């Protein structure tokens, strides 16, 4: 038997993967991971909460009269929730091979660990883009409302998507530094505690801008050029920080010898430092001067227009609001006596901007005859508050005298301000600090609050329940005596055909 020997087969060498083939594999893995990330339950819940909150809140937000320089910041808190969900899921995606004990199988793949890290980082981008769509939709909804005024900031609108990128990069980096399943949840708990307790970077100092999202404690609305928020620099800071974390994650995954990554990291760190330093500076001197001018001498920066005997002076962004204020003034005028119905009025918009968004200082009442203050907010209880302010000036003559009223003229003021409203008793409740329609109470005002005694409240409530035209006729007929200083509440009741009030007549 003859053995046949064959020469051994020549050794074969697996060709190295070409660069374009390798990056195609990176993009394919990134698409796979992005799809899985978007379908993870925490991310789905976060987007559902963001969308549900937007659909529920936006129709009634700011009572339908938003200032867009406030609406842009309102998009950031929901995006922060999405960012935390992305951090958790991106971290778990990187650690999947460790949990399933498949890390050793990646040795036969064409992708080294650092390229897989790049794929995981790229998988976060679709979540950030989807967040940008949500942010844009929420802001556009506010901007399309008929009562919208002002201007939004691109820097403020970028905070949400950039925060998602930042948290996603942090999740990938955390998986490379601390490959444990509990690291990401613990980091999220610390972040939430940080936000709730307001420690660390919180407060009113400029270091608070080191946090991803910086809110404001004040509800004041200021003209957009007086905000003093370094939104553009903050967006630059977030961009640089997200890139820095991403490139550190690549370096720790085996890309230490890549000069491109090292140079990119140096550039990203420089970008972060530039943004951090620029946003931590003081409010520019020109902004501080503009705040003082708008607060102390608003007539120097306002535009004025005249409608039906009333002059309206507003900050430039609030011009469209005049068409909402004018009907309120006209209704109050139509119920007043002859000496007041034709009296010239000047409605001046006023803010206290010297302390920025962190201050809620009261505004001093105007002292010139016929001048009325109106704020930057509108809708809801702001409407009857303004109506009562107009009535007070028509009765007392000066805004500075309205807050000191404690005689029977308060009955005329409150009836005049509320009688022309669709729901006068509801508005009476809305403008009072205790939300009641009985007893003594403080009436909220844009300047100094007003004070109603129990007797005032009793008479006003009875007048609002009677036919408006009949009461208006008596008010016009007795206007001179009803607006006489120190007229008693009992005398007002007598003039208007009401029984003497049973409740006490003592101001708070």
Secondary structure as UniProt FT lines:
FT   HELIX           19..38
FT   HELIX           41..57
FT   HELIX           58..64
FT   HELIX           68..71
FT   HELIX           73..75
FT   HELIX           76..94
FT   HELIX           96..99
FT   TURN            100..101
FT   HELIX           103..108
FT   HELIX           113..122
FT   TURN            123..124
FT   HELIX           125..143
FT   TURN            146..147
FT   HELIX           154..177
FT   HELIX           181..197
FT   TURN            200..201
FT   HELIX           206..210
FT   HELIX           224..226
FT   HELIX           231..252
FT   TURN            253..254
FT   TURN            256..257
FT   HELIX           259..279
FT   HELIX           285..296
FT   HELIX           298..300
FT   STRAND          302..307
FT   TURN            308..309
FT   STRAND          310..315
FT   HELIX           316..321
FT   HELIX           322..335
FT   HELIX           338..341
FT   STRAND          345..349
FT   TURN            354..355
FT   HELIX           356..358
FT   TURN            369..370
FT   STRAND          371..374
FT   HELIX           381..396
FT   HELIX           399..402
FT   TURN            403..404
FT   HELIX           409..418
FT   TURN            419..420
FT   TURN            422..423
FT   HELIX           424..431
FT   TURN            433..434
FT   STRAND          441..443
FT   STRAND          450..452
FT   HELIX           454..465
FT   HELIX           468..477
FT   HELIX           479..482
FT   TURN            485..486
FT   HELIX           489..495
FT   TURN            496..497
//
